[in-house]
Every structure is written in C-alpha cells, then in structure tokens.
C-alpha cells in the first residue's frame, strides 16, 4: 500500500502519534519534511512538501479550515497551532474496537468531548425517529460522529458514522447477555417474565437459552420478528423498569439501559417491517388475482387503481417499484426464454394492455361475441345505403375483400380484439 500524500490524512496520523488533537504547525512541518524524504522514491508526489514546506503546508491548512476540517489558531507565544477534530473521531472508533474485545467497557458519551469540539462534526440521531431509518440509508463514514439521543435523561451515546445501527444492536445484545450471565440476573428476569406471561414458560426459557448460548441465531430471530418480538419486548421492559428506579447508576448500568433502548427500538422496527412485508406479500397476491377478473385486459392506469376486497387501493400496500418488478417478472422481461404468465399487447393508438395468458382465449371469444353484432350492423348499414343508391362494392362479391372490410371495421370498432388477433 502506497504511503499517503494527502495533507489531511498525514495530519490525522501525526495527531494520533502525538496523542493530542492540537499540534504545532512548525512541528508538523518538520514531520512532513522527514516523511517526504523517507518516501520520496516510492511516492514522487511528496516532493511538493520539500520546497518551502511551511508556506505550502499553511496554504493547505487554510484550505482545510475553509472546508471545516481543521481549526487554526495561535498560542500565547504566537506559534501557529492546528486543531484536528478527526483525532477524537479516531479515538471513538478505537473505543468501539476495544468494546468488541471487552464488552463490559461503557459506550463513549457526548460528555467526553471537549467543549471546543466543532458541532458540525456531530450528527444528532434520535432513537425514536432517526435510528431505525439509518438501517437502510445513511453513508457509512468516519468523517463525523453520531450522537444517539434517548427519549429520557439517559446519556447520549457517541459512535462513528461508519458503524451501522445493526452493529450497535450486536453490541447492545452482547451487553444484555453479559448482564444476564452475572449473579442471579437471568433467574430473576426469567421468573418475572414467566409470571407476566402465563402459558409461555417453556418459550421464555428456550428463548433465553438461545440468546445466551447461540447469539447469531438469536440475532437472526430478532431481525425476522414473529413470536420473538414479544420476548424481547418483555425482557427489555423488565430490565428498564428495574433500573429506572435507581437515581444513581454505575457506568455499567448506564450502558445496560442504553443497550435496552437500542434493542427495544430496533425490535419494534423489525416487527413493523415484518408486518409491512406481510401486507406487501398479501397485496401482491391480490394484485395477481385482479388480473383474473373481468374484463381480463388492463392498461397501466387501471392496474395502478386496483383495490382489495375492502376497496382499499393496492398501490400503497406495496410500492411502485414492487409493481414494476411484478409486471417485469410476470411479463417475461426477467426470463425471455419462456412464455410469460402476463402477455402484453398494443392497440393501434399505442395503448399498452396486459392480460394473463390463460385468459386470452376466453377474452377473445367474449370480444368476438361483443364485436360481431357491432361490426355486422355497421356493414349492413353501409350496404343498405349502397343498395338504395344502386351501388355495389367488391366486398359484396369476394371473400378477400370482405375479410379486409371486416378487419378494417374490427380495427376501428373493436381495437382490443384486433390487437389480440
């Protein structure tokens, strides 16, 4: 891996080595010169730091300050200083690595940051509204810190933007698992849960056993919600109730309450997601059933207005892209090598219709019956007018011309039938 040349990266590395967010610009320039000479053959671009180092670095630092990445100042002796907020972000990243190794270490708190830490580097995340949404969105980067804010007076957690809510959930579950393994905590919580949920004693016992002995299975079960939702809802509620009574909490107890909040809100999120997915699957089944109902052929606008048995629009129970994927799959766009379930045809005016393949024959028969009388009556009227004026036309005498005349009227009077044929 090539040696880095970007000044912001070098400054971050240097502040880390110095174990301080504030460094003397002159000392940093001395470091840059030594660094550039050492790696010059490997990375020729470092030559820019060897000519007029102090002014080159100052110009770059001023650019970084304008972009909000550093803060320049001077000390009482007039020496230039540079403050590196990324230093604290790197420390928080390391804290979470330490927690992975030793789970009883507390979460980093907002109170651990100095008062002069730029607020632009902190992104507030409210657990009640923002946290679960970040599972599907949000960039994973160490360019800023997230401050996870709880609904009560529980101290907010600081975590780097590179850590996902899912990773925080894993940490939270590990902390709850540690709590249950101490003293008689598991027996106490299990007893309370069994009293509150009569008839589910075995289920509670098995769920606790799975949680403590098979962590990955327990996490997977939580994400897929179902019956496990009630277990987690009950477990988190009892732990939170017990510690809510305490006015003075240890760092370990604070971390436990924070973990309970994280688990509780993501448990609710996964439950809601499971319900939405069930509603979506049901709506897609109803969508397919709608294609089997008269009149059997539908354009896109009509499909978008399909409703369920209660009259509730299906679009809304699933998303527009779900509808697009359904049509793409059923019409064979996803697999062009087989006859699709949903056939597509266009009328001469360019309108696009969809019909299930098993409904094509019944539809053609019905449209033939409906169109036959209209076309027949139209031709009879035309020929009556011709006869009364003592005229004839070729279609009266030979089949090919008659068939062309019928097709012309079919195209005009029964465009859907004409398109299908």
C-alpha positions in Angstrom: 0.0 0.0 0.0 1.5 3.3 -1.1 2.3 6.0 1.5 -0.5 8.6 1.8 0.2 12.1 0.3 -3.0 14.0 1.3 -2.3 16.5 4.0 -5.5 15.9 6.0 -4.5 12.2 6.2 -1.0 13.0 7.3 -2.2 15.5 9.8 -4.6 12.9 11.2 -1.8 10.3 11.5 0.5 12.9 13.2 -2.0 14.0 15.8 -2.7 10.3 16.6 1.0 9.7 17.2 1.2 12.8 19.4 -1.9 11.7 21.3 -3.2 15.3 21.0 -5.8 17.0 18.8 -3.8 20.2 18.8 -0.3 20.3 17.2 2.2 23.0 16.5 2.3 23.7 12.8 6.1 24.0 12.8 6.5 20.6 14.4 4.1 19.2 11.9 6.1 20.7 9.0 9.3 19.1 10.4 7.5 15.8 10.5 6.2 16.3 6.9 9.8 17.0 5.6 11.2 13.9 7.2 8.2 11.8 5.9 8.5 13.2 2.4 12.3 12.5 2.2 11.7 8.9 3.5 9.0 8.0 1.0 10.0 10.2 -2.0 11.3 7.4 -4.2 8.1 5.4 -3.5 5.8 8.4 -3.9 7.3 11.2 -6.1 4.3 13.4 -5.4 5.6 14.1 -1.9 8.2 16.4 -3.5 5.6 19.2 -3.1 6.3 19.2 0.7 10.1 19.7 0.3 10.1 23.1 -1.3 9.0 26.0 1.1 7.4 23.5 3.4 5.9 25.9 6.0 4.1 28.1 3.4 2.9 25.1 1.4 1.5 23.4 4.5 -0.1 26.7 5.7 -1.9 27.2 2.4 -3.2 23.7 2.5 -4.2 24.1 6.2 -6.1 27.3 5.3 -8.0 25.3 2.6 -8.8 22.6 5.1 -10.0 25.2 7.6 -12.3 26.8 5.0 -13.9 23.3 4.4 -14.3 22.9 8.2 -11.8 20.1 8.6 -9.4 21.8 10.9 -9.2 25.0 13.1 -6.1 27.2 13.0 -5.1 29.4 16.0 -2.0 30.7 17.8 -0.7 30.2 21.3 0.5 32.8 23.8 3.9 32.8 22.1 2.5 33.5 18.7 3.1 30.0 17.4 0.7 28.6 14.8 -1.5 25.7 16.1 -3.8 23.4 14.2 -6.7 21.7 15.9 -7.7 18.3 14.4 -11.3 17.2 15.2 -10.7 13.8 13.4 -8.4 12.9 16.4 -11.4 12.4 18.6 -13.3 10.5 15.9 -10.4 8.1 15.6 -10.5 7.7 19.4 -14.2 6.8 19.3 -13.5 4.3 16.5 -10.9 2.7 18.7 -13.2 2.7 21.7 -15.7 0.5 19.8 -12.9 -1.8 18.8 -12.0 -2.1 22.5 -15.7 -2.8 23.3 -15.6 -5.7 20.8 -12.7 -7.2 22.8 -14.0 -6.4 26.3 -17.8 -6.0 26.2 -18.1 -4.6 29.8 -16.5 -1.3 28.7 -19.0 1.5 28.5 -20.2 3.3 25.4 -18.5 6.6 24.6 -20.5 9.5 25.8 -21.0 13.1 24.4 -19.7 14.5 27.7 -16.2 13.0 26.9 -15.7 15.5 24.0 -14.0 18.8 24.8 -16.1 22.0 24.8 -14.4 23.3 21.7 -15.2 20.3 19.6 -17.0 21.6 16.4 -20.7 20.8 16.5 -20.5 20.4 12.7 -18.8 17.0 13.3 -21.7 15.7 15.4 -24.8 14.4 13.8 -27.8 14.1 16.2 -29.7 10.8 15.8 -32.9 10.5 17.8 -33.6 6.9 18.6 -37.3 7.4 18.4 -37.3 8.7 14.8 -34.0 8.5 13.1 -32.1 5.5 14.3 -34.1 2.6 12.6 -34.3 4.5 9.3 -30.4 4.5 9.2 -30.5 0.7 8.7 -31.5 1.3 5.1 -29.9 4.6 4.4 -27.0 6.8 5.5 -23.4 6.8 4.4 -21.0 4.8 6.5 -18.1 7.1 7.1 -15.7 8.1 9.8 -16.0 11.8 8.7 -18.3 12.6 11.6 -19.7 11.3 14.9 -23.3 10.3 15.5 -24.9 11.2 18.8 -27.6 8.7 19.7 -30.2 10.6 21.8 -32.6 8.7 24.0 -36.2 9.8 25.0 -35.4 10.3 28.7 -32.4 11.5 30.6 -30.2 8.5 29.6 -26.8 10.0 28.5 -26.5 10.0 24.7 -24.0 7.6 23.0 -21.3 8.7 20.6 -20.5 6.4 17.8 -18.6 6.9 14.4 -20.7 7.3 11.3 -19.1 4.1 9.9 -20.9 2.0 12.5 -24.4 0.9 11.4 -27.4 0.6 13.7 -27.2 -3.2 13.1 -23.6 -3.2 14.6 -24.8 -1.2 17.6 -27.6 -3.8 18.1 -25.0 -6.6 18.2 -23.0 -4.7 20.8 -26.2 -4.0 22.8 -27.2 -7.6 22.8 -23.8 -8.6 24.0 -24.1 -6.2 26.9 -27.5 -7.5 27.8 -26.1 -11.1 27.6 -23.3 -10.1 29.9 -25.9 -8.7 32.4 -27.9 -11.9 32.4 -24.8 -14.0 33.0 -24.0 -12.2 36.3 -25.1 -13.4 39.7 -28.8 -14.5 39.5 -29.9 -11.9 37.0 -31.2 -14.4 34.5 -33.2 -16.4 37.0 -34.7 -13.2 38.4 -35.7 -11.8 34.9 -36.9 -15.2 33.8 -39.2 -15.6 36.8 -40.7 -12.1 36.3 -41.3 -12.8 32.6 -43.0 -16.1 33.3 -45.3 -14.6 35.9 -46.3 -11.9 33.4 -46.8 -14.3 30.5 -48.5 -17.4 31.9 -48.6 -20.4 29.5 -45.4 -19.3 27.8 -42.9 -20.5 30.4 -41.2 -23.0 28.0 -41.0 -20.5 25.2 -39.4 -17.9 27.5 -36.9 -20.4 28.9 -35.9 -21.6 25.4 -35.6 -18.0 24.1 -33.3 -17.0 27.0 -31.3 -20.2 26.4 -30.9 -19.4 22.7 -29.9 -15.8 23.5 -27.2 -16.8 25.9 -25.8 -19.8 24.1 -26.4 -19.2 20.4 -26.0 -15.4 19.8 -26.2 -15.5 16.0 -29.4 -17.5 16.0 -30.9 -15.1 18.5 -29.9 -12.0 16.4 -31.4 -13.6 13.3 -34.6 -14.4 15.1 -34.9 -10.9 16.3 -34.5 -9.4 12.8 -37.2 -11.7 11.4 -39.5 -10.7 14.3 -42.5 -13.0 14.7 -43.2 -14.5 18.1 -39.7 -13.5 19.3 -40.9 -9.9 19.3 -42.9 -10.4 22.5 -40.0 -12.0 24.2 -37.7 -9.0 23.5 -40.4 -6.5 24.3 -41.0 -8.2 27.7 -37.3 -8.6 28.5 -36.3 -5.0 27.7 -39.3 -3.7 29.6 -38.5 -5.5 32.8 -34.8 -4.5 32.7 -35.7 -0.9 32.1 -38.3 -0.8 34.8 -35.8 -2.1 37.4 -33.1 0.4 36.6 -35.4 3.3 36.2 -36.0 3.3 39.9 -32.3 4.0 40.6 -31.2 7.6 40.9 -27.5 6.8 40.9 -26.3 4.4 38.2 -22.9 3.0 37.6 -21.3 3.3 34.1 -22.1 -0.4 33.5 -25.7 0.2 34.4 -26.0 3.2 32.2 -24.6 1.1 29.3 -27.1 -1.6 30.0 -30.0 0.9 29.9 -28.6 2.3 26.6 -28.4 -1.2 25.2 -32.0 -1.9 26.2 -33.2 1.2 24.4 -31.3 0.2 21.2 -32.7 -3.3 21.3 -36.2 -2.2 22.1 -36.5 0.3 19.3 -34.9 -2.0 16.7 -37.1 -4.8 17.9 -40.1 -2.6 17.2 -38.6 -1.6 13.8 -38.2 -5.2 12.7 -41.7 -6.0 13.9 -43.1 -3.2 11.9 -41.0 -4.2 8.9 -42.3 -7.8 9.2 -45.9 -6.6 9.2 -45.3 -4.3 6.2 -43.7 -7.2 4.3 -46.7 -9.5 5.1 -49.0 -6.7 4.0 -46.9 -6.3 0.8 -47.0 -10.0 0.0 -50.7 -10.2 0.6 -51.3 -7.2 -1.7 -49.1 -8.7 -4.4 -51.2 -11.9 -4.3 -54.4 -9.7 -4.6 -52.8 -7.9 -7.5 -52.4 -11.2 -9.4 -56.0 -12.1 -8.5 -57.2 -8.9 -10.1 -55.8 -9.9 -13.4 -58.1 -13.0 -13.4 -61.2 -10.8 -13.1 -63.2 -9.3 -16.0 -62.6 -7.6 -18.3 -59.2 -9.5 -18.1 -57.2 -6.9 -20.0 -55.9 -3.8 -18.3 -53.7 -0.8 -19.0 -51.2 0.7 -16.5 -53.5 3.3 -15.2 -56.2 0.7 -14.4 -53.6 -1.6 -12.8 -52.5 1.3 -10.5 -56.1 1.7 -9.3 -56.6 -2.0 -8.4 -58.2 -2.4 -5.0 -58.6 -5.2 -2.5 -61.8 -6.8 -1.2 -62.3 -3.8 1.1 -62.0 -1.3 -1.6 -58.6 -0.1 -0.4 -56.1 0.7 -3.2 -53.4 -2.0 -3.5 -50.8 0.6 -4.6 -49.8 1.9 -1.2 -49.9 -1.6 0.3 -46.9 -2.2 -2.0 -44.6 0.4 -3.6 -44.4 1.5 -7.2 -41.2 -0.4 -7.7 -42.9 -3.5 -6.3 -45.5 -3.2 -9.1 -42.8 -2.6 -11.7 -40.9 -5.7 -10.6 -44.2 -7.8 -10.6 -45.0 -6.7 -14.1 -41.4 -7.3 -15.2 -41.3 -10.8 -13.8 -44.8 -11.8 -14.9 -44.4 -10.4 -18.5 -41.2 -12.3 -19.0 -38.8 -9.4 -19.1 -36.8 -11.2 -16.4 -36.8 -14.5 -18.3 -37.3 -14.1 -22.1 -36.8 -17.8 -22.8 -40.3 -18.9 -21.7 -43.8 -17.9 -22.5 -44.7 -15.4 -19.7 -47.7 -15.5 -17.5 -48.7 -12.0 -18.3 -48.9 -11.1 -22.0 -48.6 -7.6 -23.4 -50.2 -6.2 -26.5 -50.7 -2.7 -28.0 -53.7 -1.3 -29.9 -53.1 0.9 -33.0 -53.4 4.0 -30.9 -50.3 2.9 -28.9 -52.2 2.0 -25.7 -50.4 -0.9 -23.9 -52.5 -3.7 -22.3 -51.8 -6.7 -20.1 -53.7 -10.0 -20.0 -53.0 -13.3 -18.2 -52.1 -16.0 -20.8 -54.9 -18.4 -19.6 -57.4 -15.6 -20.1 -56.5 -14.8 -23.7 -58.8 -17.4 -25.2 -61.9 -16.6 -23.1 -61.2 -12.9 -23.7 -61.0 -13.4 -27.5 -64.3 -15.4 -27.5 -66.0 -12.7 -25.5 -64.7 -9.9 -27.6 -65.7 -11.7 -30.8 -69.2 -12.1 -29.5 -69.4 -8.5 -28.4 -67.8 -7.2 -31.6 -69.7 -9.4 -34.1 -73.0 -7.6 -33.8 -71.5 -4.1 -33.9 -69.4 -4.9 -37.0 -72.3 -6.7 -38.6 -74.7 -3.9 -38.0 -72.2 -1.3 -39.4 -71.6 -3.3 -42.6 -75.4 -3.8 -43.1 -76.0 -0.1 -42.8 -73.2 0.7 -45.3 -74.5 -1.8 -47.8 -78.1 -0.7 -47.3 -77.0 2.8 -48.3 -75.1 1.5 -51.3 -78.1 -0.6 -52.5 -80.6 2.3 -52.1 -78.3 4.4 -54.3 -77.9 1.5 -56.8 -74.2 0.9 -56.0 -72.0 -2.1 -55.1 -68.5 -2.7 -53.7 -66.1 -5.6 -54.2 -66.5 -6.8 -50.6 -70.1 -7.9 -51.6 -68.8 -10.4 -54.1 -65.5 -11.9 -53.0 -64.1 -13.2 -49.7 -60.7 -11.5 -49.6 -62.2 -8.0 -50.0 -64.9 -8.9 -47.4 -62.3 -10.0 -44.9 -60.4 -6.7 -45.4 -63.6 -4.8 -44.8 -64.3 -6.8 -41.6 -60.7 -6.2 -40.4 -61.0 -2.5 -41.1 -64.1 -2.2 -39.0 -62.7 -4.5 -36.3 -59.7 -2.2 -36.1 -62.0 0.8 -35.6 -64.9 -0.7 -33.6 -63.1 -3.4 -31.6 -59.5 -2.2 -31.3 -58.6 -4.6 -28.4 -59.9 -7.6 -30.3 -58.0 -6.5 -33.4 -54.8 -6.1 -31.4 -55.2 -9.6 -29.9 -55.9 -11.2 -33.2 
